Amino acid sequence: MPGGESRLDALARYADGCARVLSRRDARCVLLVVHDVPIRFLHNALLRPIRSRPGAHRRELERLCVGEPQLAAGLAVMRRRLSGLPPV
């Protein structure tokens, strides 16, 4: 959308959200309900292939189960990308 959020701004916002989830110690399990872009960012950060070309078939609902170590690893990759560093 014109004048909307850039992909890097969105990535920064999603990374901040992941950091907030990781910082919580009051829950054993957290359910996040999000749109496809945060899921895609996390998939990409975890180096899992995801169909992203236009017209590729995607399920309307997709479940991505990650534990604390995977979420922390994904967050580290997102932070590296935001810093202009390669994802490693």
N, C-alpha and C positions, 0 to 999 in steps of 0.2 A: 504494500500500500504506500502511496506517496506520503512522505513525511513520517513514515512508521519506523519501527525499531529495526536496526540493522541486525544481521545474523550474529555478529560479534556481541552486540548489546544483549541479544536474546541468550546467547551462550553464557555471558557473564551473569545474567539473571538466573538461569538454570543452575549454573555452578554454585551460586550463592544459596539456592534452594537445597542442593545436594549437601552443601556444608552444614546448613541448619539441621537437616535430617541426621547427619552423622554426629552432630554435637548433642543430640537428645539422648538422654540416658534414662528417661522415664518410661520407655516403651520397649518391649521385647521384639515387637514386629510393627512395621509401619506400612500402611497401604497408601500409595500415592495414585491418584486418578488424574492423569494428564493427557494432553493432546499428543499427536504424533511427533511433533518437532522435538520436545524434550526426550521422548523415547529414542528418536533417531540420533540425537546428540549423544545420549548415553551408549547406544549401540555402537556408534562410531568410535567413541572414546574407549570402549572395551574391545575394539577391533573385531566386532562381529559383523559379518556381511549383512547388509539389508538392501532390499530392492528399492532403489530410489529414482530410477529413470522414469520419465513421464509415461504414463500408461501401464506401468508395471502393476500386476495384481497385488493388492494388499488387503488383508483382513481389516474390517472396520474396527474390531477390537483386538488388541494384541497384549498379551501378558508378558512382562519381562520380570523375572524373579532374580534378584541379586542380593547377595549378602553384604555385610558391612565391608569386608575386604575388597569385593568387586566395586562397590560404590566408591570407596576411597580411591581405588586405582583409576576409575573413570573420572573422578573429580580431579585427580592429579594431571591426567591427560588434558582435561578441559582447561585447567589453569595454565598448563604449558602452551596450549594453543592461543590462549588469551594474551600470553606474554610474548607471542611471536616465535616461540621455540617449536621445533619439530616434536611430534607426539612420542617419540622414542621408539 
